[in-house]
Amino acid sequence: MPALPVRIDAVLVQALIAAALSFAHLHDLALAAGQDGWKAWAYPVSVDLLLVAAWRRLRSGEAKAAGWCWFLVALTASLGANVATAGLLDLGDVPDWLRILVAGWPAVAFLGGTLLAHGATTNARTEEHESAPVPDVAEEPIQVAELTAAQSTSAPPSTPPVPPALVSLARKIADEHRARTGTSIDTSTLRARLGVPLPLAEAIATHLT
């Protein structure tokens, strides 16, 4: 297989060189301030990570004020180390105020990284919650009422059970009424003769036809 051409980005190479030099300057300053061993290497890592976190916040477009604030803090720490190690500061005799700044940097970096990392998540959840549609409470009762009305309209009326003895009595009353008047008995008259509710009278009338 033919080898893929390697494209070298001059800007990326320049950025890597600048990052390496800044990393070394931060390490030398931390070492001169009494942070020896692995701690001297951890300082430049914390500064670079804070820069990356602030840059990501700026690129996301959310809470730019916080992003710029912590970006300038990390940039000041990086530039300060570059200037201090350029011969303007005696690394063999570091002043006390600089030792205090270096010793307090981990707490500052932890605070900035935490706010940048969790602040974006909180904002995103808040926006998602605010953008969620709010149910219309008034519309829901209207839909329930319409559904109940439709069910009551479409449901057939229940027919009460009719005892056979009551049907026989009603048939005798109907025959007597036809013999006397020559017409079929109506539901109202049947209801009055039997003394039953209207729904039951209507159910009995269906058995007489």
Residue pairs with C-beta under 8 A, 6 or more apart in sequence:
19 48
21 82
22 44
22 48
22 78
22 81
22 82
23 44
23 48
24 44
25 78
25 81
25 82
25 84
25 85
26 43
26 44
26 47
26 77
26 78
26 81
27 40
27 41
27 43
27 44
28 81
28 85
28 91
29 43
29 80
29 81
29 84
29 85
29 91
29 98
29 102
30 39
30 40
30 43
30 44
30 102
31 40
32 91
32 92
32 94
33 94
33 98
33 99
33 102
33 103
34 94
34 99
34 102
34 103
35 43
35 102
35 103
42 106
43 102
43 105
46 105
46 106
46 109
47 74
47 77
47 78
47 81
47 105
47 109
48 74
48 78
49 109
49 113
50 70
50 73
50 74
50 109
50 112
50 113
50 116
51 71
51 74
51 75
51 78
53 70
53 112
53 113
53 116
53 117
54 67
54 68
54 69
54 70
54 71
54 74
54 112
54 116
55 67
55 71
56 116
57 63
57 64
57 66
57 67
57 70
57 116
57 119
57 120
58 64
58 67
58 68
58 71
60 120
62 120
62 123
62 124
63 119
63 120
63 123
66 115
66 116
66 119
67 116
70 112
70 115
70 116
73 108
73 112
74 109
74 112
77 105
84 98
85 91
89 98
157 199
159 203
159 206
160 199
160 200
160 203
161 203
162 200
162 203
162 204
162 207
166 194
166 196
166 204
167 204
167 207
167 208
169 194
170 190
170 194
170 204
170 205
170 207
170 208
171 207
171 208
173 185
173 190
173 193
173 194
174 184
174 185
174 190
174 208
177 183
177 184
177 185
177 189
178 184
178 185
185 193
185 208
187 198
187 201
187 202
187 205
188 201
190 201
190 204
190 205
190 208
191 197
191 198
191 201
194 201
194 204
196 204
